[in-house]
């Protein structure tokens, strides 16, 4: 979680706002995750959230 009132929270909220305004599709979000090196981490987090097996 992001600390309330922090610069990081401000930046994260702005990024979320931009993504929502742009109405990005799943392929674009996947491309962003891959380019930032976060695709495997997101897979792990979603697997835990939805109780999936690799």
C-alpha positions in Angstrom: 0.0 0.0 0.0 1.0 3.6 -0.6 1.4 5.9 2.5 -1.4 8.4 2.6 -0.3 12.0 1.9 3.0 10.9 0.4 4.5 12.0 -2.9 4.3 8.4 -4.1 0.5 8.4 -3.4 0.1 11.6 -5.4 2.0 10.1 -8.4 0.2 6.8 -8.2 -3.2 8.5 -8.1 -2.2 10.6 -11.1 -1.1 7.5 -13.0 -4.4 5.8 -12.2 -6.3 8.8 -13.3 -4.4 8.9 -16.6 -5.1 5.2 -17.2 -8.8 5.6 -16.5 -9.1 8.6 -18.8 -7.3 6.8 -21.6 -9.6 3.7 -21.3 -6.6 1.4 -22.0 -7.4 -2.1 -23.2 -5.9 -5.2 -21.7 -3.2 -5.6 -24.3 -1.9 -2.1 -23.7 -1.8 -2.7 -19.9 0.0 -6.0 -20.5 2.5 -4.1 -22.7 3.1 -1.5 -20.0 3.6 -4.3 -17.4 6.1 -6.0 -19.6 8.0 -2.8 -20.5 8.3 -2.0 -16.8 9.3 -5.5 -15.8 6.2 -6.0 -13.6 4.4 -8.7 -15.6 5.7 -11.7 -13.6 5.0 -9.9 -10.3 1.4 -9.0 -11.4 0.9 -12.6 -12.4 2.0 -13.8 -8.9 -0.2 -11.2 -7.2 -3.3 -12.1 -9.3 -2.6 -15.8 -8.8 -2.7 -15.3 -5.0 -5.8 -13.0 -5.2 -7.8 -15.4 -7.3 -6.2 -18.6 -5.9 -4.8 -19.8 -9.2 -2.0 -22.3 -9.8 0.9 -21.8 -12.2 
